[in-house]
């Protein structure tokens, strides 16, 4: 049985070129630390890994600093399409929603699919109707909107690019360049019983085509957990789908005999770049070991064990 642990991410990407105030950076670090601490409290009280990742991602969705829930980016048509997935490593049960626009916390809808539906993935209006049946009150589509994200869309439209990772002019309000950030949030956890869980949520890509779905809501691509490992990814979604990134970490450990760190690094530093992708992931194994590799300049990330202060970071450590 391993140590109870939780790790979170708020997306990966390029460092903003504009000069940042220390206060702007601290806003992100404080948010990450507070969310890690919330997960730690659940685990310290004997709560499940599933509950810890649900609450951590719900809080990330509530924080407009990150591209999930409130503060999600806009599609080309100026709308929002949100995706989320959650997976219980103990049972390998999974629940996911995709392309939703009226669910305040998509991760709670995904959890409801896991617990109350025979299906794994529901999308669009069907997912929204199911969420309402499960007691999740709908919100207006503009609930997720912020002025910063609208400005981001206007820059993307002007450059005629889908802003996943490009060199558009960014406004210096965040440590990672908002126009070059791979925007997803996620959490993984190991509880005191050694059970694992993973959760991932996203607002998608700025200026994306309506109807595009990335890796975040797909078990095995952007989110995966079994009894051995829990993984949540952030990056070039199409590439993460093509190599089944999260599931590949588990396969490398199970069939290849690799350690957690070795498996994660092979996926992020060898396999993803080979297909032209970039990003990172967070993972925890049943012993409570944590890995947080990324091949970008930075990744919003944090982790904590039940008995220690949260550790949070944005940039690559020397």
Secondary structure by P-SEA (a helix, b strand, c coil): ccccbbbbbccccccccccccaaaaaaaaaaaaaaaaaaaaaaaacccaaaaaaaaaaaaaaccccccccccccccccbbbbbbbbbbcccccccccccccccccaaaaaaaaaccccccccccaaaaaaaaaaccccccccccccaaaaaaaaaaaaacccccccccccccccccccccccccccccccccccccbbbbbcccccccccccccccccccccccccccbbbbbbcaaaaaaaaaaaaaaaaaaacccccaaaaaaaaacccccccccccccccccccbbbbbbbcccccccccccccccbbbbccccc
